[in-house]
Amino acid sequence: MRRLRQLAERTPAGRERYVDLLRALAITMVVLGHWSVTVIGRDPGGQATGHSALGDLRWAYPLTWLAQVMPVFFLVGGYANAASLTRLRARGGDAAGWLIDRSARLVRPTSTLLLVLTAVAALAWLRSIDPAQIRQVFWFATIPLWFLVAYLAAVVLTPPMYALHRRLGLAVPLVLVALVGLGDLGRLSGPEEMSYGNYLFGWLAVHQLGFAWHDARAAPPPAGTDDAGPSTPDHPGVRRRRLPTSRRAGLLFLAGGLGAVLLLTVLGPWPVAMLKVPDERLDNAAPPSLALLAVAAGQLGLILLLRGPAERLLHRTGPWQLVIAVNLVVLTVFLWHLTAAILLIGLLDAVGTLPTPAVDTAAWWAWRVPWLLLLSAVLAVLVAIFGPVEARSGRHRTGRRTARGTPARSAVAVAGYAAVVAALLVNSTAPQQAPEPLGTPVPALVAYLAGAGVLRLLRSGWGTRD
């Protein structure tokens, strides 16, 4: 509590506390959402299995427009990345230093998860557990890494994409949205390979809006102008317009986003649900579709409308300290929440008390409350054990150095990120029941360790000029 109080007291007056709240809420909603829709059953061999309940809860599909909060995470990620990159460059730092700094907070907690899971998988293999079963458990525990692939790619691209934003403004996300639309055509009419770029274009579009939000907050409009107006009147057009952030703009984003998503889902070809539904041919989130981007626009409108009351709340000591506490371990919470589910299911199954009620029955709904409470307790233990890794990483700031690195340092930093992203991608796309004694393909594990090791070497100061 003393540290939280100190962090709260040291909060800069100009900090956008609302961004920290949105990050904490987004991850909390992801965790509660995954837990809430989990259905536990048994396969023909009597082994406990899990799957999503969304396929049996069609009435809940519109609720996923709020429950799908990955756009919120990319929006606040874009804001935070723009803010930190701007601060570093103001101190004389460079893009490579920023990437290395970011890797401490993102890669170190991820490495902890992968190393622990790999060690457990190796022990299970030595005890003659079926490698296919090991892979299935490992795959489920590392589902969160699928999202991290896209976010790490956005982080690597932040320096050039932010430069593009400074030059072209809102034209950049508009072009990215158009590319998502072309990818959607490929999914609907072929070839499907046209849609693969949406995994990057869709999330980058939202990330770019985070840049625009940061710049709109950092540079208030000139006196006598509406905040939706051009920042440089002599150069009108979308390239020079700031992101509007007024309440009126919030209403327009909310109404426009909802209208677009209704057209695309109710009248158009896209499913209503914004989360993965078992056996559905189309998935709005994998890769992101125009319908998901419409939801993102509506969510942005809601965020703008709620900003005033939220900021007043966050200037109270108690709520702000709670937000700080969650953000100190927010990635740990996200990375380990499905491992908590595996541990709880295994424990209840071992003692013969694992309930397996059918979806949408009274028993299933009654089990939701104790299920969530027990999962929260297990996750709290995991966060207490592994959370300090992330908390210490948050204190490590290579970006405090203003010395610029060598040209080779930039290339090596990007290569390190590329190896990490490629490894996580291979793990996520490898077959769920492939016989993997270590839980993940060995080449992916080697590539990840190499990339993480390179980034760790860079954080130690290699490649900086005196």
MIMAR-493399 format. One record per residue (C-alpha): residue number from 1; x, y, z. Coordinates in steps of 0.02 Angstrom, whole numbers. Last residue first. Example, Ala and Ser with C-alpha at 12.3 -4.5 7.8 and 13.67 -1.06 7.14 Angstrom:
2
node nr: 2 | u: 684 | v: -53 | w: 357
node nr: 1 | u: 615 | v: -225 | w: 390
This chain:
466
node nr: 466 | u: 1463 | v: 331 | w: -1247
node nr: 465 | u: 1369 | v: 253 | w: -1390
node nr: 464 | u: 1246 | v: 115 | w: -1356
node nr: 463 | u: 1259 | v: -55 | w: -1441
node nr: 462 | u: 1245 | v: -165 | w: -1287
node nr: 461 | u: 1165 | v: -78 | w: -1138
node nr: 460 | u: 1094 | v: -221 | w: -1035
node nr: 459 | u: 927 | v: -193 | w: -1120
node nr: 458 | u: 1008 | v: -244 | w: -1284
node nr: 457 | u: 1063 | v: -410 | w: -1212
node nr: 456 | u: 886 | v: -441 | w: -1148
node nr: 455 | u: 818 | v: -403 | w: -1321
node nr: 454 | u: 938 | v: -529 | w: -1397
node nr: 453 | u: 890 | v: -660 | w: -1268
node nr: 452 | u: 704 | v: -634 | w: -1303
node nr: 451 | u: 735 | v: -661 | w: -1487
node nr: 450 | u: 841 | v: -816 | w: -1461
node nr: 449 | u: 722 | v: -888 | w: -1332
node nr: 448 | u: 576 | v: -861 | w: -1449
node nr: 447 | u: 664 | v: -938 | w: -1598
node nr: 446 | u: 713 | v: -1092 | w: -1497
node nr: 445 | u: 536 | v: -1115 | w: -1431
node nr: 444 | u: 462 | v: -1095 | w: -1605
node nr: 443 | u: 586 | v: -1220 | w: -1677
node nr: 442 | u: 539 | v: -1343 | w: -1536
node nr: 441 | u: 354 | v: -1339 | w: -1577
node nr: 440 | u: 254 | v: -1305 | w: -1418
node nr: 439 | u: 198 | v: -1417 | w: -1274
node nr: 438 | u: 373 | v: -1482 | w: -1239
node nr: 437 | u: 328 | v: -1661 | w: -1292
node nr: 436 | u: 232 | v: -1595 | w: -1444
node nr: 435 | u: 118 | v: -1726 | w: -1522
node nr: 434 | u: -1 | v: -1612 | w: -1620
node nr: 433 | u: -171 | v: -1592 | w: -1537
node nr: 432 | u: -200 | v: -1405 | w: -1559
node nr: 431 | u: -113 | v: -1397 | w: -1726
node nr: 430 | u: 19 | v: -1259 | w: -1737
node nr: 429 | u: -55 | v: -1086 | w: -1771
node nr: 428 | u: -32 | v: -1012 | w: -1598
node nr: 427 | u: 143 | v: -1083 | w: -1572
node nr: 426 | u: 200 | v: -1028 | w: -1744
node nr: 425 | u: 135 | v: -852 | w: -1711
node nr: 424 | u: 221 | v: -843 | w: -1543
node nr: 423 | u: 386 | v: -893 | w: -1624
node nr: 422 | u: 367 | v: -770 | w: -1767
node nr: 421 | u: 329 | v: -628 | w: -1645
node nr: 420 | u: 481 | v: -668 | w: -1536
node nr: 419 | u: 597 | v: -684 | w: -1686
node nr: 418 | u: 533 | v: -521 | w: -1761
node nr: 417 | u: 556 | v: -431 | w: -1595
node nr: 416 | u: 738 | v: -483 | w: -1587
node nr: 415 | u: 765 | v: -437 | w: -1769
node nr: 414 | u: 691 | v: -264 | w: -1737
node nr: 413 | u: 811 | v: -238 | w: -1592
node nr: 412 | u: 958 | v: -303 | w: -1695
node nr: 411 | u: 921 | v: -181 | w: -1835
node nr: 410 | u: 909 | v: -34 | w: -1715
node nr: 409 | u: 1069 | v: -83 | w: -1626
node nr: 408 | u: 1164 | v: -96 | w: -1789
node nr: 407 | u: 1138 | v: 90 | w: -1818
node nr: 406 | u: 1229 | v: 125 | w: -1652
node nr: 405 | u: 1129 | v: 187 | w: -1506
node nr: 404 | u: 1085 | v: 362 | w: -1450
node nr: 403 | u: 1124 | v: 419 | w: -1274
node nr: 402 | u: 970 | v: 493 | w: -1189
node nr: 401 | u: 957 | v: 355 | w: -1062
node nr: 400 | u: 790 | v: 357 | w: -974
node nr: 399 | u: 725 | v: 247 | w: -1115
node nr: 398 | u: 810 | v: 99 | w: -1036
node nr: 397 | u: 669 | v: 105 | w: -911
node nr: 396 | u: 660 | v: -36 | w: -786
node nr: 395 | u: 525 | v: 7 | w: -658
node nr: 394 | u: 390 | v: -77 | w: -761
node nr: 393 | u: 498 | v: -232 | w: -776
node nr: 392 | u: 499 | v: -245 | w: -587
node nr: 391 | u: 309 | v: -248 | w: -585
node nr: 390 | u: 306 | v: -374 | w: -726
node nr: 389 | u: 419 | v: -498 | w: -637
node nr: 388 | u: 333 | v: -457 | w: -471
node nr: 387 | u: 171 | v: -526 | w: -545
node nr: 386 | u: 235 | v: -704 | w: -554
node nr: 385 | u: 201 | v: -773 | w: -380
node nr: 384 | u: 67 | v: -652 | w: -318
node nr: 383 | u: -11 | v: -656 | w: -491
node nr: 382 | u: -21 | v: -846 | w: -484
node nr: 381 | u: -101 | v: -842 | w: -311
node nr: 380 | u: -227 | v: -710 | w: -366
node nr: 379 | u: -266 | v: -817 | w: -518
node nr: 378 | u: -316 | v: -962 | w: -407
node nr: 377 | u: -427 | v: -851 | w: -300
node nr: 376 | u: -507 | v: -769 | w: -451
node nr: 375 | u: -542 | v: -940 | w: -524
node nr: 374 | u: -630 | v: -993 | w: -364
node nr: 373 | u: -737 | v: -836 | w: -364
node nr: 372 | u: -781 | v: -854 | w: -548
node nr: 371 | u: -834 | v: -1035 | w: -528
node nr: 370 | u: -928 | v: -997 | w: -366
node nr: 369 | u: -1033 | v: -869 | w: -462
node nr: 368 | u: -1053 | v: -961 | w: -629
node nr: 367 | u: -1112 | v: -1126 | w: -549
node nr: 366 | u: -1289 | v: -1060 | w: -527
node nr: 365 | u: -1295 | v: -1021 | w: -713
node nr: 364 | u: -1245 | v: -1198 | w: -759
node nr: 363 | u: -1366 | v: -1274 | w: -634
node nr: 362 | u: -1510 | v: -1169 | w: -701
node nr: 361 | u: -1471 | v: -1229 | w: -877
node nr: 360 | u: -1392 | v: -1120 | w: -1009
node nr: 359 | u: -1253 | v: -1245 | w: -1049
node nr: 358 | u: -1263 | v: -1419 | w: -976
node nr: 357 | u: -1190 | v: -1448 | w: -803
node nr: 356 | u: -1013 | v: -1521 | w: -785
node nr: 355 | u: -969 | v: -1498 | w: -600
node nr: 354 | u: -793 | v: -1551 | w: -548
node nr: 353 | u: -799 | v: -1624 | w: -371
node nr: 352 | u: -702 | v: -1786 | w: -393
node nr: 351 | u: -545 | v: -1732 | w: -298
node nr: 350 | u: -436 | v: -1741 | w: -454
node nr: 349 | u: -570 | v: -1660 | w: -562
node nr: 348 | u: -582 | v: -1510 | w: -446
node nr: 347 | u: -393 | v: -1489 | w: -449
node nr: 346 | u: -377 | v: -1512 | w: -636
node nr: 345 | u: -517 | v: -1389 | w: -672
node nr: 344 | u: -440 | v: -1263 | w: -553
node nr: 343 | u: -267 | v: -1280 | w: -629
node nr: 342 | u: -331 | v: -1266 | w: -807
node nr: 341 | u: -435 | v: -1112 | w: -763
node nr: 340 | u: -285 | v: -1028 | w: -681
node nr: 339 | u: -184 | v: -1066 | w: -837
node nr: 338 | u: -320 | v: -973 | w: -931
node nr: 337 | u: -294 | v: -818 | w: -825
node nr: 336 | u: -103 | v: -823 | w: -834
node nr: 335 | u: -62 | v: -707 | w: -979
node nr: 334 | u: -198 | v: -578 | w: -945
node nr: 333 | u: -165 | v: -561 | w: -759
node nr: 332 | u: 22 | v: -552 | w: -792
node nr: 331 | u: -8 | v: -417 | w: -922
node nr: 330 | u: -106 | v: -313 | w: -796
node nr: 329 | u: 21 | v: -331 | w: -655
node nr: 328 | u: 67 | v: -149 | w: -616
node nr: 327 | u: -90 | v: -94 | w: -710
node nr: 326 | u: -204 | v: -172 | w: -579
node nr: 325 | u: -118 | v: -83 | w: -434
node nr: 324 | u: -116 | v: 85 | w: -524
node nr: 323 | u: -303 | v: 72 | w: -559
node nr: 322 | u: -335 | v: 33 | w: -375
node nr: 321 | u: -227 | v: 180 | w: -322
node nr: 320 | u: -329 | v: 293 | w: -436
node nr: 319 | u: -494 | v: 232 | w: -364
node nr: 318 | u: -437 | v: 265 | w: -184
node nr: 317 | u: -352 | v: 434 | w: -208
node nr: 316 | u: -490 | v: 527 | w: -300
node nr: 315 | u: -431 | v: 607 | w: -461
node nr: 314 | u: -487 | v: 450 | w: -550
node nr: 313 | u: -671 | v: 486 | w: -515
node nr: 312 | u: -663 | v: 657 | w: -598
node nr: 311 | u: -575 | v: 578 | w: -748
node nr: 310 | u: -710 | v: 445 | w: -762
node nr: 309 | u: -852 | v: 572 | w: -757
node nr: 308 | u: -772 | v: 672 | w: -900
node nr: 307 | u: -715 | v: 525 | w: -1008
node nr: 306 | u: -882 | v: 436 | w: -1017
node nr: 305 | u: -939 | v: 513 | w: -1182
node nr: 304 | u: -767 | v: 494 | w: -1262
node nr: 303 | u: -759 | v: 310 | w: -1215
node nr: 302 | u: -934 | v: 280 | w: -1282
node nr: 301 | u: -886 | v: 357 | w: -1449
node nr: 300 | u: -727 | v: 253 | w: -1456
node nr: 299 | u: -833 | v: 99 | w: -1422
node nr: 298 | u: -944 | v: 142 | w: -1570
node nr: 297 | u: -792 | v: 161 | w: -1682
node nr: 296 | u: -723 | v: -6 | w: -1620
node nr: 295 | u: -891 | v: -88 | w: -1657
node nr: 294 | u: -876 | v: -23 | w: -1835
node nr: 293 | u: -699 | v: -93 | w: -1840
node nr: 292 | u: -770 | v: -263 | w: -1788
node nr: 291 | u: -897 | v: -255 | w: -1928
node nr: 290 | u: -761 | v: -208 | w: -2052
node nr: 289 | u: -677 | v: -371 | w: -2006
node nr: 288 | u: -532 | v: -414 | w: -1891
node nr: 287 | u: -450 | v: -581 | w: -1936
node nr: 286 | u: -493 | v: -677 | w: -1834
node nr: 285 | u: -603 | v: -553 | w: -1742
node nr: 284 | u: -763 | v: -551 | w: -1846
node nr: 283 | u: -762 | v: -740 | w: -1869
node nr: 282 | u: -848 | v: -817 | w: -2020
node nr: 281 | u: -885 | v: -1002 | w: -2043
node nr: 280 | u: -964 | v: -1021 | w: -1869
node nr: 279 | u: -930 | v: -1195 | w: -1795
node nr: 278 | u: -889 | v: -1128 | w: -1621
node nr: 277 | u: -920 | v: -941 | w: -1600
node nr: 276 | u: -767 | v: -829 | w: -1588
node nr: 275 | u: -808 | v: -656 | w: -1521
node nr: 274 | u: -889 | v: -510 | w: -1609
node nr: 273 | u: -1057 | v: -599 | w: -1622
node nr: 272 | u: -1179 | v: -530 | w: -1750
node nr: 271 | u: -1105 | v: -632 | w: -1892
node nr: 270 | u: -1056 | v: -538 | w: -2051
node nr: 269 | u: -1150 | v: -552 | w: -2214
node nr: 268 | u: -1249 | v: -389 | w: -2212
node nr: 267 | u: -1424 | v: -343 | w: -2156
node nr: 266 | u: -1409 | v: -389 | w: -1972
node nr: 265 | u: -1218 | v: -394 | w: -1970
node nr: 264 | u: -1147 | v: -259 | w: -2084
node nr: 263 | u: -1295 | v: -141 | w: -2074
node nr: 262 | u: -1309 | v: -158 | w: -1885
node nr: 261 | u: -1121 | v: -133 | w: -1868
node nr: 260 | u: -1130 | v: 27 | w: -1970
node nr: 259 | u: -1272 | v: 101 | w: -1870
node nr: 258 | u: -1188 | v: 60 | w: -1706
node nr: 257 | u: -1025 | v: 140 | w: -1763
node nr: 256 | u: -1110 | v: 294 | w: -1830
node nr: 255 | u: -1215 | v: 320 | w: -1674
node nr: 254 | u: -1067 | v: 296 | w: -1556
node nr: 253 | u: -945 | v: 397 | w: -1662
node nr: 252 | u: -1071 | v: 538 | w: -1682
node nr: 251 | u: -1113 | v: 540 | w: -1497
node nr: 250 | u: -929 | v: 546 | w: -1452
node nr: 249 | u: -900 | v: 686 | w: -1576
node nr: 248 | u: -1037 | v: 787 | w: -1491
node nr: 247 | u: -956 | v: 749 | w: -1324
node nr: 246 | u: -794 | v: 823 | w: -1392
node nr: 245 | u: -644 | v: 716 | w: -1445
node nr: 244 | u: -624 | v: 755 | w: -1631
node nr: 243 | u: -467 | v: 673 | w: -1700
node nr: 242 | u: -360 | v: 812 | w: -1771
node nr: 241 | u: -375 | v: 864 | w: -1951
node nr: 240 | u: -223 | v: 894 | w: -2059
node nr: 239 | u: -225 | v: 739 | w: -2170
node nr: 238 | u: -416 | v: 741 | w: -2174
node nr: 237 | u: -423 | v: 907 | w: -2263
node nr: 236 | u: -377 | v: 1087 | w: -2231
node nr: 235 | u: -200 | v: 1157 | w: -2242
node nr: 234 | u: -219 | v: 1344 | w: -2206
node nr: 233 | u: -330 | v: 1305 | w: -2056
node nr: 232 | u: -191 | v: 1207 | w: -1967
node nr: 231 | u: -267 | v: 1105 | w: -1825
node nr: 230 | u: -424 | v: 1077 | w: -1928
node nr: 229 | u: -589 | v: 1078 | w: -1835
node nr: 228 | u: -667 | v: 944 | w: -1725
node nr: 227 | u: -605 | v: 1034 | w: -1570
node nr: 226 | u: -709 | v: 1185 | w: -1620
node nr: 225 | u: -606 | v: 1342 | w: -1643
node nr: 224 | u: -608 | v: 1506 | w: -1546
node nr: 223 | u: -444 | v: 1481 | w: -1458
node nr: 222 | u: -327 | v: 1362 | w: -1545
node nr: 221 | u: -361 | v: 1177 | w: -1521
node nr: 220 | u: -277 | v: 1082 | w: -1380
node nr: 219 | u: -114 | v: 992 | w: -1421
node nr: 218 | u: -77 | v: 844 | w: -1309
node nr: 217 | u: -257 | v: 783 | w: -1304
node nr: 216 | u: -279 | v: 785 | w: -1493
node nr: 215 | u: -105 | v: 711 | w: -1515
node nr: 214 | u: -144 | v: 567 | w: -1398
node nr: 213 | u: -312 | v: 532 | w: -1479
node nr: 212 | u: -231 | v: 530 | w: -1651
node nr: 211 | u: -100 | v: 405 | w: -1595
node nr: 210 | u: -237 | v: 297 | w: -1519
node nr: 209 | u: -330 | v: 309 | w: -1684
node nr: 208 | u: -173 | v: 236 | w: -1763
node nr: 207 | u: -188 | v: 84 | w: -1648
node nr: 206 | u: -366 | v: 58 | w: -1709
node nr: 205 | u: -309 | v: 53 | w: -1890
node nr: 204 | u: -157 | v: -52 | w: -1842
node nr: 203 | u: -275 | v: -183 | w: -1770
node nr: 202 | u: -369 | v: -202 | w: -1933
node nr: 201 | u: -218 | v: -189 | w: -2048
node nr: 200 | u: -116 | v: -323 | w: -1958
node nr: 199 | u: -237 | v: -470 | w: -1943
node nr: 198 | u: -323 | v: -396 | w: -2095
node nr: 197 | u: -173 | v: -445 | w: -2201
node nr: 196 | u: -238 | v: -623 | w: -2202
node nr: 195 | u: -398 | v: -571 | w: -2290
node nr: 194 | u: -332 | v: -583 | w: -2468
node nr: 193 | u: -286 | v: -765 | w: -2433
node nr: 192 | u: -472 | v: -803 | w: -2439
node nr: 191 | u: -473 | v: -790 | w: -2628
node nr: 190 | u: -614 | v: -771 | w: -2627
node nr: 189 | u: -795 | v: -712 | w: -2620
node nr: 188 | u: -830 | v: -677 | w: -2438
node nr: 187 | u: -656 | v: -691 | w: -2364
node nr: 186 | u: -577 | v: -598 | w: -2509
node nr: 185 | u: -708 | v: -461 | w: -2498
node nr: 184 | u: -665 | v: -444 | w: -2314
node nr: 183 | u: -483 | v: -418 | w: -2359
node nr: 182 | u: -532 | v: -275 | w: -2474
node nr: 181 | u: -631 | v: -197 | w: -2331
node nr: 180 | u: -482 | v: -216 | w: -2215
node nr: 179 | u: -378 | v: -122 | w: -2344
node nr: 178 | u: -507 | v: 19 | w: -2342
node nr: 177 | u: -496 | v: 25 | w: -2153
node nr: 176 | u: -306 | v: 41 | w: -2168
node nr: 175 | u: -327 | v: 186 | w: -2289
node nr: 174 | u: -444 | v: 273 | w: -2167
node nr: 173 | u: -323 | v: 238 | w: -2024
node nr: 172 | u: -184 | v: 329 | w: -2120
node nr: 171 | u: -288 | v: 475 | w: -2185
node nr: 170 | u: -319 | v: 526 | w: -2005
node nr: 169 | u: -149 | v: 610 | w: -1996
node nr: 168 | u: -37 | v: 607 | w: -2150
node nr: 167 | u: 132 | v: 671 | w: -2090
node nr: 166 | u: 119 | v: 647 | w: -1903
node nr: 165 | u: 29 | v: 483 | w: -1932
node nr: 164 | u: 166 | v: 422 | w: -2047
node nr: 163 | u: 295 | v: 462 | w: -1913
node nr: 162 | u: 185 | v: 367 | w: -1790
node nr: 161 | u: 180 | v: 220 | w: -1910
node nr: 160 | u: 370 | v: 221 | w: -1929
node nr: 159 | u: 402 | v: 223 | w: -1740
node nr: 158 | u: 252 | v: 112 | w: -1694
node nr: 157 | u: 289 | v: -32 | w: -1812
node nr: 156 | u: 376 | v: -138 | w: -1681
node nr: 155 | u: 236 | v: -100 | w: -1557
node nr: 154 | u: 100 | v: -147 | w: -1682
node nr: 153 | u: 188 | v: -313 | w: -1714
node nr: 152 | u: 196 | v: -341 | w: -1526
node nr: 151 | u: 8 | v: -310 | w: -1519
node nr: 150 | u: -34 | v: -431 | w: -1658
node nr: 149 | u: 69 | v: -573 | w: -1582
node nr: 148 | u: 4 | v: -531 | w: -1407
node nr: 147 | u: -173 | v: -574 | w: -1461
node nr: 146 | u: -122 | v: -751 | w: -1506
node nr: 145 | u: -22 | v: -759 | w: -1344
node nr: 144 | u: -184 | v: -758 | w: -1244
node nr: 143 | u: -220 | v: -936 | w: -1310
node nr: 142 | u: -64 | v: -996 | w: -1219
node nr: 141 | u: -149 | v: -1100 | w: -1083
node nr: 140 | u: -261 | v: -1185 | w: -1211
node nr: 139 | u: -115 | v: -1232 | w: -1323
node nr: 138 | u: -14 | v: -1299 | w: -1176
node nr: 137 | u: -159 | v: -1410 | w: -1123
node nr: 136 | u: -181 | v: -1476 | w: -1299
node nr: 135 | u: 6 | v: -1497 | w: -1325
node nr: 134 | u: 24 | v: -1604 | w: -1168
node nr: 133 | u: -123 | v: -1710 | w: -1225
node nr: 132 | u: -39 | v: -1740 | w: -1393
node nr: 131 | u: 124 | v: -1780 | w: -1302
node nr: 130 | u: 36 | v: -1920 | w: -1204
node nr: 129 | u: 100 | v: -1916 | w: -1025
node nr: 128 | u: 248 | v: -2033 | w: -999
node nr: 127 | u: 310 | v: -1954 | w: -835
node nr: 126 | u: 456 | v: -1879 | w: -931
node nr: 125 | u: 327 | v: -1797 | w: -1045
node nr: 124 | u: 239 | v: -1721 | w: -895
node nr: 123 | u: 404 | v: -1651 | w: -831
node nr: 122 | u: 441 | v: -1576 | w: -1001
node nr: 121 | u: 267 | v: -1498 | w: -1008
node nr: 120 | u: 292 | v: -1420 | w: -835
node nr: 119 | u: 459 | v: -1346 | w: -890
node nr: 118 | u: 380 | v: -1281 | w: -1051
node nr: 117 | u: 237 | v: -1201 | w: -953
node nr: 116 | u: 358 | v: -1114 | w: -835
node nr: 115 | u: 470 | v: -1054 | w: -977
node nr: 114 | u: 324 | v: -992 | w: -1080
node nr: 113 | u: 242 | v: -895 | w: -937
node nr: 112 | u: 406 | v: -816 | w: -880
node nr: 111 | u: 451 | v: -768 | w: -1059
node nr: 110 | u: 284 | v: -679 | w: -1076
node nr: 109 | u: 317 | v: -580 | w: -917
node nr: 108 | u: 489 | v: -528 | w: -986
node nr: 107 | u: 429 | v: -490 | w: -1163
node nr: 106 | u: 302 | v: -351 | w: -1136
node nr: 105 | u: 371 | v: -239 | w: -997
node nr: 104 | u: 554 | v: -260 | w: -1041
node nr: 103 | u: 520 | v: -257 | w: -1228
node nr: 102 | u: 452 | v: -79 | w: -1218
node nr: 101 | u: 622 | v: -10 | w: -1166
node nr: 100 | u: 707 | v: -101 | w: -1309
node nr: 99 | u: 582 | v: -30 | w: -1432
node nr: 98 | u: 605 | v: 146 | w: -1363
node nr: 97 | u: 794 | v: 134 | w: -1370
node nr: 96 | u: 783 | v: 78 | w: -1551
node nr: 95 | u: 668 | v: 225 | w: -1592
node nr: 94 | u: 792 | v: 353 | w: -1527
node nr: 93 | u: 824 | v: 452 | w: -1368
node nr: 92 | u: 861 | v: 638 | w: -1357
node nr: 91 | u: 753 | v: 677 | w: -1205
node nr: 90 | u: 611 | v: 741 | w: -1315
node nr: 89 | u: 629 | v: 579 | w: -1413
node nr: 88 | u: 590 | v: 480 | w: -1257
node nr: 87 | u: 437 | v: 584 | w: -1213
node nr: 86 | u: 365 | v: 568 | w: -1389
node nr: 85 | u: 392 | v: 380 | w: -1390
node nr: 84 | u: 307 | v: 365 | w: -1220
node nr: 83 | u: 154 | v: 466 | w: -1271
node nr: 82 | u: 135 | v: 384 | w: -1441
node nr: 81 | u: 148 | v: 211 | w: -1363
node nr: 80 | u: 22 | v: 255 | w: -1228
node nr: 79 | u: -107 | v: 320 | w: -1352
node nr: 78 | u: -82 | v: 175 | w: -1472
node nr: 77 | u: -98 | v: 52 | w: -1329
node nr: 76 | u: -255 | v: 142 | w: -1270
node nr: 75 | u: -334 | v: 111 | w: -1440
node nr: 74 | u: -262 | v: -65 | w: -1455
node nr: 73 | u: -336 | v: -112 | w: -1286
node nr: 72 | u: -504 | v: -35 | w: -1329
node nr: 71 | u: -508 | v: -130 | w: -1493
node nr: 70 | u: -475 | v: -290 | w: -1393
node nr: 69 | u: -632 | v: -256 | w: -1292
node nr: 68 | u: -753 | v: -381 | w: -1368
node nr: 67 | u: -873 | v: -385 | w: -1219
node nr: 66 | u: -962 | v: -226 | w: -1273
node nr: 65 | u: -1013 | v: -283 | w: -1447
node nr: 64 | u: -1014 | v: -458 | w: -1372
node nr: 63 | u: -1178 | v: -414 | w: -1288
node nr: 62 | u: -1260 | v: -420 | w: -1461
node nr: 61 | u: -1221 | v: -608 | w: -1467
node nr: 60 | u: -1299 | v: -649 | w: -1298
node nr: 59 | u: -1467 | v: -709 | w: -1369
node nr: 58 | u: -1370 | v: -839 | w: -1468
node nr: 57 | u: -1313 | v: -925 | w: -1309
node nr: 56 | u: -1280 | v: -1105 | w: -1365
node nr: 55 | u: -1135 | v: -1066 | w: -1482
node nr: 54 | u: -1072 | v: -941 | w: -1356
node nr: 53 | u: -1039 | v: -1076 | w: -1226
node nr: 52 | u: -854 | v: -1089 | w: -1270
node nr: 51 | u: -761 | v: -1253 | w: -1245
node nr: 50 | u: -681 | v: -1356 | w: -1108
node nr: 49 | u: -633 | v: -1538 | w: -1085
node nr: 48 | u: -616 | v: -1654 | w: -935
node nr: 47 | u: -557 | v: -1828 | w: -982
node nr: 46 | u: -685 | v: -1970 | w: -972
node nr: 45 | u: -624 | v: -2061 | w: -1127
node nr: 44 | u: -777 | v: -2010 | w: -1227
node nr: 43 | u: -737 | v: -1826 | w: -1189
node nr: 42 | u: -799 | v: -1739 | w: -1034
node nr: 41 | u: -878 | v: -1569 | w: -1008
node nr: 40 | u: -835 | v: -1397 | w: -942
node nr: 39 | u: -913 | v: -1246 | w: -1026
node nr: 38 | u: -819 | v: -1081 | w: -1021
node nr: 37 | u: -922 | v: -927 | w: -1061
node nr: 36 | u: -892 | v: -840 | w: -894
node nr: 35 | u: -706 | v: -875 | w: -883
node nr: 34 | u: -664 | v: -802 | w: -1052
node nr: 33 | u: -773 | v: -650 | w: -1019
node nr: 32 | u: -704 | v: -621 | w: -844
node nr: 31 | u: -527 | v: -620 | w: -912
node nr: 30 | u: -565 | v: -512 | w: -1063
node nr: 29 | u: -666 | v: -392 | w: -954
node nr: 28 | u: -521 | v: -372 | w: -833
node nr: 27 | u: -402 | v: -341 | w: -978
node nr: 26 | u: -512 | v: -203 | w: -1048
node nr: 25 | u: -548 | v: -126 | w: -877
node nr: 24 | u: -363 | v: -110 | w: -833
node nr: 23 | u: -320 | v: -33 | w: -1002
node nr: 22 | u: -470 | v: 85 | w: -993
node nr: 21 | u: -419 | v: 144 | w: -819
node nr: 20 | u: -241 | v: 178 | w: -875
node nr: 19 | u: -305 | v: 279 | w: -1024
node nr: 18 | u: -419 | v: 378 | w: -908
node nr: 17 | u: -270 | v: 431 | w: -806
node nr: 16 | u: -207 | v: 542 | w: -947
node nr: 15 | u: -55 | v: 610 | w: -856
node nr: 14 | u: -41 | v: 801 | w: -854
node nr: 13 | u: -24 | v: 821 | w: -667
node nr: 12 | u: 114 | v: 691 | w: -659
node nr: 11 | u: 77 | v: 546 | w: -540
node nr: 10 | u: 205 | v: 551 | w: -399
node nr: 9 | u: 73 | v: 548 | w: -261
node nr: 8 | u: -11 | v: 396 | w: -339
node nr: 7 | u: 154 | v: 305 | w: -353
node nr: 6 | u: 193 | v: 344 | w: -171
node nr: 5 | u: 21 | v: 283 | w: -115
node nr: 4 | u: 41 | v: 125 | w: -216
node nr: 3 | u: 213 | v: 97 | w: -139
node nr: 2 | u: 143 | v: 119 | w: 36
node nr: 1 | u: 0 | v: 0 | w: 0
